[in-house]
Amino acid sequence: MKIDYSSQKAQMDAYIKNTAQVQNQNQERDAAAQNAQAPARGDRVELSSGSRLLQKVNSIMKAEEPGRAEKINMLKEQVQNGTYEIKPEKIAESMLSDMIKDLG
């Protein structure tokens, strides 16, 4: 009886070829991941007008007004002493004026 090894050889060749393809795919994937992590030369960052506006608002909010600390301390004392008076008309007027500014 003769044993035919040709089918086993074909299976081994197919296995080796498949393994090589998988290794090549893995190497290409790893290379692509490394390229994606490295910054490309000539890249630029452009800020949208919205982000520039937010930066401007943020810087304005961080800037302290002269005398603000004194006013805050005075209001704290009034609240602690119970002498702080709430004026609903003034609050409503201020809210409406801010809303008009935002809309206009």
Secondary structure, DSSP 8 states (H G I E B T S, - for coil): -----HHHHHHHHHHHHHHHHHHHHHHHHHHHHHHHHS--TT------HHHHHHHHHHHHHHS--TTHHHHHHHHHHHHHHT-----HHHHHHHHHHHHHHHH-
